[in-house]
Amino acid sequence: MALMRKSNTLCSRVLKVLQPSSSVMSPCGAGAAQALSGEQQTCGWAPARKLHSFKRPNLHAIRNQLARFEGGSVELEMNNDNGIAILTLNNPRRMNSMTGKMMVDMADKVSELEEWHEGKALIMRGVDGNLCTGGDLTFVRKALHYGEEMAAYQHDTLTRLLNLPLISVALVQGHTLGGGAELSTACDFRVMSSSAKIGFVQIKMGLSTAWGAATRLTRLLGRRKAIDLLCSAKILLPDAALREGLVDYVLPKICDDELAETTNWLLRNLCAYDTNITRVVKSLVVSAELSMDHYQALDAERKLFGQTWGGPVQRKMLDANVKHK
Ligand SMILES: C[C@@H](C(=O)O)C(=O)SCCNC(=O)CCNC(=O)[C@H](O)C(C)(C)COP(=O)(O)OP(=O)(O)OC[C@H]1O[C@@H](n2cnc3c(N)ncnc32)[C@H](O)[C@@H]1OP(=O)(O)O
């Protein structure tokens, strides 16, 4: 019975993706809307059953503190025509390193994306040729007493970002270091400029990962490679990053507009089909990863499949006698 109840909750979360009026899934519904209400959070950054051993962070209070550390911004453009949103880190004088205010901005933009039902994909990038060089060291120096709180806030935002029903891509340009490399792991894919460098340099700064990358990297690459990248602090050039499986596509050396090329890569490879089904499939993968239970994931998969089977898109494709050449 208990298993069935759990499984139903999971399914209903994923099923929400299909309902335009609902907010999209987040591991335990900890959106910024709730954060703003000041409610104590059961947030997305730890499996619910383990939360008992943690003090739940008050994201609303943390938000108010972080907002005081000004500088830079995070901007969002949503294009309903091609279904691709662009999330831009903007602190160019400091290579788009993140201030507290930018963390709050990013949380708000992720909330907007959770309510965007026309979207298929998201590109995260930085202005002026760098993705991000981690925490803004001016902010870091003033917030040395506030590490765990900042981490909780970023964990919530980046988990919500990773679990959006949008296919997400980080455009790794210029210097993508420390927290910048961490941000890139909160996306499904990484596209890298041929002149970029990426490295988890935290250990060199006397830190472990602040923004959740140890967890995400281990899932992405496995234990051995995660330990290697995090403990060596090596900075990878594109060929090595591709070989390690950290990035998925290296942009051509001669490329006038890397954002446009990344958009084309997405449209060509991952966004060619129906928006709603693309969102469902992305959410299924999230539910499979989160559930940790094979049977729950299959249950969710079966229920959602039941909604696409016999639907208008399948019927249209059957009528068109599509051949997959
Ligand atoms: C949160 C935590 C975590 O994830 O756990 C972390 O992120 S730990 C990792 C935190 N990040 C870092 O330690 C990166 C420190 N920065 C660097 O290593 C370097 O700046 C490079 C990123 C390699 C770029 O060197 P390059 O010689 O090309 O340029 P540069 O050093 O003159 O940088 C240009 C301007 O950007 C600023 N700048 C660059 N990264 C910054 C950062 N993270 N915080 C504050 N300012 C930063 C520089 O101080 C400089 O400002 P001025 O022209 O005004 O001097």
PDBQT file of the ligand as one rigid body, heavy atoms in Angstrom, charges set to zero:
ROOT
HETATM    1  C1  LIG A 401      31.650  29.260  -4.796  1.00  0.00    +0.000 C 
HETATM    2  C2  LIG A 401      32.853  28.384  -4.929  1.00  0.00    +0.000 C 
HETATM    3  C3  LIG A 401      32.390  26.963  -5.212  1.00  0.00    +0.000 C 
HETATM    4  O1  LIG A 401      31.907  26.637  -6.269  1.00  0.00    +0.000 OA
HETATM    5  O2  LIG A 401      32.540  26.140  -4.339  1.00  0.00    +0.000 OA
HETATM    6  C4  LIG A 401      33.779  28.856  -6.024  1.00  0.00    +0.000 C 
HETATM    7  O3  LIG A 401      33.339  29.195  -7.096  1.00  0.00    +0.000 OA
HETATM    8  S1  LIG A 401      35.422  28.805  -5.728  1.00  0.00    +0.000 SA
HETATM    9  C5  LIG A 401      36.124  29.461  -7.212  1.00  0.00    +0.000 C 
HETATM   10  C6  LIG A 401      36.073  30.988  -7.216  1.00  0.00    +0.000 C 
HETATM   11  N1  LIG A 401      36.688  31.495  -8.430  1.00  0.00    +0.000 N 
HETATM   12  C7  LIG A 401      37.971  31.779  -8.545  1.00  0.00    +0.000 C 
HETATM   13  O4  LIG A 401      38.776  31.580  -7.617  1.00  0.00    +0.000 OA
HETATM   14  C8  LIG A 401      38.459  32.421  -9.837  1.00  0.00    +0.000 C 
HETATM   15  C9  LIG A 401      39.488  33.496  -9.573  1.00  0.00    +0.000 C 
HETATM   16  N2  LIG A 401      39.887  34.141 -10.816  1.00  0.00    +0.000 N 
HETATM   17  C10 LIG A 401      40.831  33.642 -11.636  1.00  0.00    +0.000 C 
HETATM   18  O5  LIG A 401      41.382  32.587 -11.400  1.00  0.00    +0.000 OA
HETATM   19  C11 LIG A 401      41.187  34.482 -12.809  1.00  0.00    +0.000 C 
HETATM   20  O6  LIG A 401      40.548  35.760 -12.688  1.00  0.00    +0.000 OA
HETATM   21  C12 LIG A 401      40.778  33.860 -14.150  1.00  0.00    +0.000 C 
HETATM   22  C13 LIG A 401      39.299  33.452 -14.149  1.00  0.00    +0.000 C 
HETATM   23  C14 LIG A 401      41.633  32.627 -14.446  1.00  0.00    +0.000 C 
HETATM   24  C15 LIG A 401      40.964  34.882 -15.288  1.00  0.00    +0.000 C 
HETATM   25  O7  LIG A 401      42.309  35.352 -15.318  1.00  0.00    +0.000 OA
HETATM   26  P1  LIG A 401      42.723  36.503 -16.326  1.00  0.00    +0.000 P 
HETATM   27  O8  LIG A 401      44.155  36.823 -16.056  1.00  0.00    +0.000 OA
HETATM   28  O9  LIG A 401      42.331  36.124 -17.716  1.00  0.00    +0.000 OA
HETATM   29  O10 LIG A 401      41.809  37.763 -15.974  1.00  0.00    +0.000 OA
HETATM   30  P2  LIG A 401      41.754  38.573 -14.610  1.00  0.00    +0.000 P 
HETATM   31  O11 LIG A 401      42.233  37.775 -13.480  1.00  0.00    +0.000 OA
HETATM   32  O12 LIG A 401      42.414  39.884 -14.837  1.00  0.00    +0.000 OA
HETATM   33  O13 LIG A 401      40.159  38.745 -14.457  1.00  0.00    +0.000 OA
HETATM   34  C16 LIG A 401      39.449  39.834 -15.018  1.00  0.00    +0.000 C 
HETATM   35  C17 LIG A 401      38.678  40.497 -13.905  1.00  0.00    +0.000 C 
HETATM   36  O14 LIG A 401      37.665  39.588 -13.448  1.00  0.00    +0.000 OA
HETATM   37  C18 LIG A 401      37.785  39.445 -12.046  1.00  0.00    +0.000 C 
HETATM   38  N3  LIG A 401      37.324  38.127 -11.637  1.00  0.00    +0.000 N 
HETATM   39  C19 LIG A 401      37.443  36.957 -12.281  1.00  0.00    +0.000 A 
HETATM   40  N4  LIG A 401      36.883  35.963 -11.587  1.00  0.00    +0.000 NA
HETATM   41  C20 LIG A 401      36.395  36.525 -10.455  1.00  0.00    +0.000 A 
HETATM   42  C21 LIG A 401      35.696  36.028  -9.330  1.00  0.00    +0.000 A 
HETATM   43  N5  LIG A 401      35.387  34.728  -9.195  1.00  0.00    +0.000 N 
HETATM   44  N6  LIG A 401      35.323  36.905  -8.379  1.00  0.00    +0.000 NA
HETATM   45  C22 LIG A 401      35.622  38.230  -8.492  1.00  0.00    +0.000 A 
HETATM   46  N7  LIG A 401      36.295  38.736  -9.523  1.00  0.00    +0.000 NA
HETATM   47  C23 LIG A 401      36.668  37.906 -10.496  1.00  0.00    +0.000 A 
HETATM   48  C24 LIG A 401      39.285  39.632 -11.797  1.00  0.00    +0.000 C 
HETATM   49  O15 LIG A 401      39.530  39.946 -10.451  1.00  0.00    +0.000 OA
HETATM   50  C25 LIG A 401      39.564  40.798 -12.728  1.00  0.00    +0.000 C 
HETATM   51  O16 LIG A 401      39.088  41.975 -12.152  1.00  0.00    +0.000 OA
HETATM   52  P3  LIG A 401      40.042  43.284 -12.008  1.00  0.00    +0.000 P 
HETATM   53  O17 LIG A 401      40.380  43.626 -13.421  1.00  0.00    +0.000 OA
HETATM   54  O18 LIG A 401      39.158  44.299 -11.353  1.00  0.00    +0.000 OA
HETATM   55  O19 LIG A 401      41.194  42.841 -11.205  1.00  0.00    +0.000 OA
ENDROOT
TORSDOF 0
